Amino acid sequence: MIIETKSLSRFFGGLRAVDSVSLAVEDGEVHAIIGPNGAGKTTLVSLMSGRLSPTEGTVHFQGRDITRLPAWQRVRLGIAYTFQITSIYPALSVYENVAIAAQMKAQQTPTSSRAALAACIDDVVSNALRNAGLAVSPTQAAGELAYGHQRLLEIAMGLALDPALLILDEPTQGLSDGEIQDFVSLVQDLKKQCTVLLIEHNIPVVTSLADRITVLDQGSVLAQGTPTQISANEAVQEAYLGR
């Protein structure tokens, strides 16, 4: 098991955005979180990645209690989170965007010189761009990329951190049908490198990729299981799938 929440909650005044959620993500799987708008999906992964602090409950990563660790320390432990809305640096080049993440990772590895550090960063950037399937010029300004390529750039930035857990929040939002198919192939390849936690509204994408699914509704877990089990769950059909 790579990450686990126990009775995790986040309240905003009287709103229970996440209400006593317990889930476990197994090492090496693609685990999807689905649910209607406002179900608490992004709040939940923000709690798991450290962008929000919980009102109650705990988060454990690779057996370690990380409930009170800030986001940057969780990144160093191996958690990378790509956002629902792209968070690239548009004025910087493609290379520079990925190099920012690569430098954070490279600085954790002792090197003998600045030249060795620069070479290490260059290797990480090249590998991340290739693994993300981003075939563009590294010198191109990130803000000039098509939207789909910006999403791939953000994934490359996550991969540059060499994560054990990659959290993807609505990665197919705004993508064309062809780009969505490319994304599915990409995640199937990423599964060989790291565990993927996926928030996604596109149900065909979820069922084609996920080993297991957690369904949230009104901040609580409605159901958990395989895609087949979730598709057959009457409560899920009524609350979310519209059947």
Protein Blocks (a to p, Z undefined) as FASTA:
>chain_A
ZZdcehiacdehjbcfbghiacdddehiacddeddehilmmmmmmmmnopaccfbdcdde
ehiacklpcfklmmmnopacddfbdcbdfkbcfklmmmmmmmmmmmmpccfbfklmmmmm
mmmmmmmmmmnopacdfkbcfklpcfklmmmmmmmmmmmnopabdcdehklgoiafklmm
mmmmmmmmmmmmmccddddfblmlmmmmpmbdcddeehiafbgcdfklmmmpmklmmmmn
oZZ
